[in-house]
Amino acid sequence: MEQDQTQEKDQVLIARDNESGKIGAVTGMNDDGTPKMSDVKSAKLSDLVKFNIRQNPLEAFMSNFLRQCKNPSMFSFFKVDADNYEKEAPVMGEMLKDPETHKSMLEDREVKPSDEISETQKNKPVDESKIDWAELKERWGVDKEQLEKSGDLREMLFNRKSALVTITTDVGGKVQQVDARLSFQTDEQGKVNLVPHLIRKYPNLNEEYNGYKFTDEDKENLRTTGNLGKVVDLVDKSTGEVIPSYVSIDRYTHEMYHFPASTLEINDTIGKTKLSNQEIEFLKTGMAIPNKEIIGKNGKTYHATLQVSAERRGVEFVPKQRTQKTTQKNENKQEQKAGEAEKTEKRSTWITKDGGIKRLKQWNKIPLTEQQQNDYVSGNVAKLDQMVDDKGKPCTVYLYFNKEKQRPETSLDDPRIATKITPSNESKTQLAVNNDGKTQEATKGVREPLDKGQTEPKNDEQQKQQRKPKGPKL
């Protein structure tokens, strides 16, 4: 039990330059890709690069180092428990002055780059042979061929999420269709399970997130880019440890994501474009590189905004900035302004900037006469006798501007006639029968659509239809 607890502790790295014999505790990386080191006796533990034993101790540091350093074998690396650093580090430093003599004692502490890190292992894809496609089809309605065709399967096999897809799920015994992003998760037995990421309510950014309070600028960044745009200190809820982290929101499902800044890995090449050390360091701050010219593997050149995404756990191409919709009401002043702007935009469809009624030149794609336009724009009722019903028959409707609803409305009755007087609309019966499928006694046997103003059979043929005898023929 004591051994298990020890294995949960953090570790730090001590490096040895095999050519110069220089020894130091690793605090980061220099611009040339070599490890940045401090004296093992005086280095502060807070300045060192820490790793959890459950993680590959070189995943965050060595992947970049091996790609950038021309001769990675120049250095040797050794693990030391962080909570025992003050005692172990000086001893380790002394032994590393003569590594051959102390080889047997250093062997179990050495981290070999060739064994510990490789691109193939780091990006090890999901084992597709462990996926039960028949089960996924039956339970979720997920089709392998559709995922392959859309390109989503490749994303999922490389431990990323699909785009939004429609799946079926059983909710309370009722099968429903919902939109979700999908990912794979391998359990301890090696079985690959499907994880649906359903669309959630937009998070309340006024609340603290793992001990961090979002500023107004933070909220705006998350809404417009999906990324916070900087590294912030988050509190691990289980341990209380403060961890510098990146924070992002899934633009489609609204899930919040974060991951430690110390585990970030940035490939120095995108397509055929190589990033400079300065650009890589800038990206590590969480800020975006806008309008970066990228040469794709196909040779085509395009421009994109690059930024670290916690959702993808690496650098992404940020979509064009657009304010994401949120279902929260009155979250802050910015959302209230956005809501007011949206209402104004909707009103502007029917009214002018100075609050007047906008002129309509057509209604239901049928042109209005100059007189009808003038009647409507002046706030009066326009009689539209050139309209047609759903059956293509001419009819009459009345068009007017509803001041309470701030939009145009139509009526079968002339709204200018007092409600105490029974309206006699020439198209009322016609529209009720032709458009709404209703019947009335005088014409219920007529098979043809009613004409404008028609309330009874119009000819002998329709009279015969209306008088069709009931009961079986003799």
N, C-alpha and C positions, 0 to 999 in steps of 0.2 A: 504493500500500500504506500509506503514511504517512497519507493522507487517511482511509482506512478505520479506522485505529486512532484517529484523532482523533474520528471519529463515534461511537465507543463510550464516550467520556468523559461524565461527569455534567455537568449544567448547573444554574445557579441563576437566579433571576429578580430583576431590578431594576425597580421600579415608579416611576412619576411621577404625582403628583396634578395633573391638568391644570388645576385651578382655583387651588390654592394654590402650585403649583410645587414642592411638597415631593418630594424624591427619596430613595429608600431601598431597601435590599436586603430582600427578602421573607423573613420568618421564620415566618409563619403567618397566622392570620386573627383579627381582633377579633370580639367578641360581636355587633357590628352588621353583620358580613359584610364589612367593609373589610379590605384587607390590612394585616397587622402588619409594620411596617418598622423597620429599624435603619440607622444611618449607614453608608453604603457604604465609608467609609474605616476605620471602627473595628469593623465587624461581624465576628464570628467565623464562619468558614466552617462550623464544626460546628453553628451555630445556624440556618443557612439551610435553606430548603426545597429539596431537590435532586431533579433529574429526570434520567433517562437519555435520551439523544438518540433511542433506539429507541422511547421512549414519547412519547405526545403530551405536550408540556411543561406543558400546562394541565389535563390530565385530572383529576389528583388535587386541584388547588387551585381552578381556575377554575369547575368545575362547581358547587361549593358557592357560590363567590363570586357567580357570575352569577345563581343562584337567589335569593340573599339580598340582594344589593346593589340598591338602588332605581335607581341610575344607574351601571351598570358602565362606561359610556363616560367616566366621570370620571377613570379611570386608564388609563395606557398601560404595557405590560409589554415587557421586553427580556431576551433570553437572553445569559448570560455563561458561558463554560466554567469549571467549578468549579476545576480544577487551575491555572487562570491568573487566578483571581479577584482576587488582590492587585494584579496589574498592570492588568487590564482594568477593574475596577470603578471606580477613581477617574477614569479617562479617560471611561468611560461616564457617570459622574455629572456631569462637567464639560460634556459634549456635551448632556446632557438639560436643562441650564439654559437652553439656546437650541436646542430641537429643530428649529426651522424652518431655521436656518442649517446644521445638521449632518444634515439630512433624508436626504441620499443615503447618508451613512455609517451612519445608524441603521436604514435601511430593511430590510436583510437580517437585522437582529437583533431587529426588532420582532415581537411575538406578538400577532396580532389575534384577539380573542375570537370575532368573527363567523366567522372562517375556521377557527380551531383547535378550537372546541368547540361541540357542539350535542347535545341529547338524542338526536336521531335518529341521529347518527353514533356516539355513545357506545354506544347500545344497538342498533346495527345488527344485525338478525336474520340468521340463516343463509339463504342463497339456496336456497329449496326447489326451484327448477327445476334445480339442479345435483346433486340427490340421485337416484341410480340405485336406485329402489325394487325393481326386478326383481332386481338384484344382491344387495340386502340381504335380500330374501326367500329367495333361493337359498342364500346363504352363511350367514345368521344365523337364518333363519326369522322375520324381523321383518316384521310386517304394518302397513302405513300406517294402515288403517282402525282397527285396534285401538289404535294409539298416539293417533289423533285422538279416539277415543271415551273413552279414559282421561284425556285431557288432557296426557299425557306429551309429545306432539309439540310443543305450544306451548312447554313448558319447554325442550325440546331446541333448538327454532328460535331461542330467545333465550339460547343459549349456557349453558344449565343442564342438569342431568342429570335423567333420568326416575326414576320410582320403580323398585323391583325388578320386573323382567319376566323371563320365561323365554325363553331363546334356544337355538338348536341350534348345536353347534360340532363340528368334526371333530378328534378327538384320537387320533393314531396310527392313522388309518384307520377309527376307530370313531365314529359319530355319537352325541353325547351331548347331553342337555338340562341346562343350568345356569342359575342365577339371576344376574342382573347388572343394574346401572344403566347406562343408555346416554346417550351424548352425541355431538354432531357435531363434526367437526374439518375445516376447509377447508385443503387443501394449497396449495402455491405455484401450481399450475396452475388453481386455482379449483374443483377437484373436492371435493365434500363426502363425507367418509368417516365410517363409524360406528365409535365407540370404545366397546367394552364394558368396564365396570368390574366385574370379578368380585369375589366375596366373598373376602376374604383372612383369614389368621390374624390375630388381634388383636395389634397391635403391642406389643413389649416396652417398656413405659414406664420400665423401669429403665435402659435404655440412653440415651446422649446423643442428642439430636435436633438435628442441625446445630450442635453445640457447646453446646447448652443441656441442663442436667440438671434433670429434672422433680422437684419436691418432692412429698411425700405429698398435699398440698392440690391440686397441679396434676393429679396422677393421678386424684384423686376428681372434680375438675371435668370432666376429659375423659371419664370413664366415665359420669357422671350427666347432663351437658348436651351433651357432644360438643365443647364449646369450652373453651379454656384459661382464659379469663376475664381476661386481661391482655395487655399488650404486652411481649414479651421480645426480647432481642438474639439473633439467629441469625447464623451465619457462612455466607456464600456459599461453597460448596465450590470453585467455579471461580476466584473472585477473592480469597477471604479477607476480603472486606469484611463488617463487622458491620452488620446491618440490623435495626432494630426491626420486629417482625413480629407478626401474629396467627397462632395455631395452632389447628387443629380436627381432629376425626376424623369421617369419614363414618360415621354411625350404622348404616348398612346394609352397606357394603362394608369398613369398617375401614381405609380409606386415610387416610393422614396428609396434611394440607394446611397450607400457610402462605402468607402474602402480605404484602408490605411495608405497614406502617402508613401510610406517606406516600402510598400510592395509594388509600386508603379514600375512598369517596364515600358520603355519607349523605343521602338525600332527606329534606327537612324535613317532608314530608307522607306519612302512611300512611293510605290510604283517604281519609277526610275529617278525620282527626285531624292537627293540626299539632304537631310536636315543637318544644319550646323550645330556645334555644341551649344552655342548661344541660344539657338531656337529650342533645343531640347530642354535646356535649363529654364527657359521662359515658359515652356509648356508645363514644366513641373510645378510652377507657381500656381497653376490652374487657370491662368489667363489665356485668352484666345489669340491666335495668329490669323488675322483676317486677310482675305484676298491672296492667299498663298498660291503661287503658280505650281501646279503639279503636272508632271509628265507621266501619264499612265503607262502600263506595261505594253499597251498597243501603240505607244508613241504619240497619242493624242494629248494635247495640252489643255488644261482647264484650271479654273481658279476655285479655291474652296477655303472655308474657315476651319482651322484646326483647333481642337480643345480637348482637354482630358475629360472623359465621361466616366462617372462612377458606375453607371448602368452597364457600360461595356468594359469597365476596368482597364481602360487604355485611351489612346487618342482616337477621336472620331472626326468625321466631317459633319460640322454643325449645319443643320438645315437653315434656310433663310429665316431670319428672325421674324416671328409672328407671335402676338400675344395669345397664349393658350386660354381656351374657355374654362371657366371655373364655375362650379355650381354653388359655391359659398356666397351667401349674401352679406353685404356690409363687412367684408373682411378688413378692408382698409379704405382710405380715401381714393387710392388709385383705382380700385375696383368699382367704387361708386361713380367715379368720373367716366370709367369705361362703360358702365351701364347707362349713364346719362347720354353719352355719345352715341350708344347703340340705339336708344330711343329716338334721339334726334335724327339719326340716319334713317330710321324707319318712317318717321313723320315726313321727312323731306321727300318721300316718294309721292305724297299726296298734297303737300303744301309748299309754298315758296319760303325763302329765307325770312321774309318779313311777315310771315304768318298768313298770307293769302292763300286762296284755293288755287292749286295748279290746274291749268287748262288741260282737258283730256281731248285728244283728237280721235280716239277710237275707244270702243268698249267691247270686250270679248272678240277682239280682232275685226270688228265691224266699224268702218269710219263713221264719225258723227258729222252732222251738218253744222254749218257755221252758227245757226240759230240754237241748235242743241248745245254746242260748246259754250255759247254765251249764256244760255240759261243756267247751265251747271256752274260755270266759273263765278257767276254773280250770286250764287247761293240759292237759286231757285230750282224748281223741279223741271227736268228735261224729259219730255215724252219721246221715247225711242220706239217708233212704230216700224223700224226696218230690221228689228231683231228676228232671229230664227230660234225655234226650239230644238230639242235633241233629235227630233225626227226630220229636221230640215224645213219645217213649216214656218211661214212668217208669223210673228207675234209682236205684242206691244208690252214694254216694261217702262217703269218710271225710274230715272236716275237722279240722285240728289246727294249732297255732301252731308254726312252725319257729323255735326260739330262735337258731340260728346266722344265719339269713337275716333274722330279726326281721320276719317276715311270715307270713300264713296260707298253708297249702298243702292240697291235696286229694290223695287217693290212691284207687285202685280196690281196693287191698288194705288190710285193717285193719292199721295200723302197730303195733298192740299185740301181734299174733301173732308169735311168734319166727320169724326168717328160715329156720330149719331145717325148719319145718313148711310143707308146700305149702299156700298160701292157697287157699281156695275162695270166691272172690268171686262173688256171684250176678249181678253186672252186668259182669264182666270181658269175657266173650265178646260180650255185647250192645253195649258201648261200642266195642270194637275193630271190630266189623262196621258198626254204625250211624254212629259218629263218624269213625273213621279209615279206613273203606273197605276194611278187611282181610277176608279170607275164611277159612273153616275147612271141612274136608272134609264134615262132617255137614250143613252148611246152605248150601253154596256155590251150590246151584241155587235156593234160596228167594228170591223176588223181593221180598217184603214185609220191612219192618224187623223185627228180632228183638225179642221182648218181654223184659221183665225176667226174668233167670235162664234164658232160653231158650238151649239148646245143640244142639238138633236140631229137625227139622220138628215142628210142633205139631198138625197135623191131616192128613186125607187129601189135601186139595188141595195142601199143601206137600210131602207125600210124593210126589205125582205130579210136581211141579216138580223135586224132587231126583232122581227116577228118569227124567228126560226122556231118551229113547233117542238114541244118538249115530249119526251117519252119515246119508246121504241117505234120504229116504222112498222106498219101492217103489211 
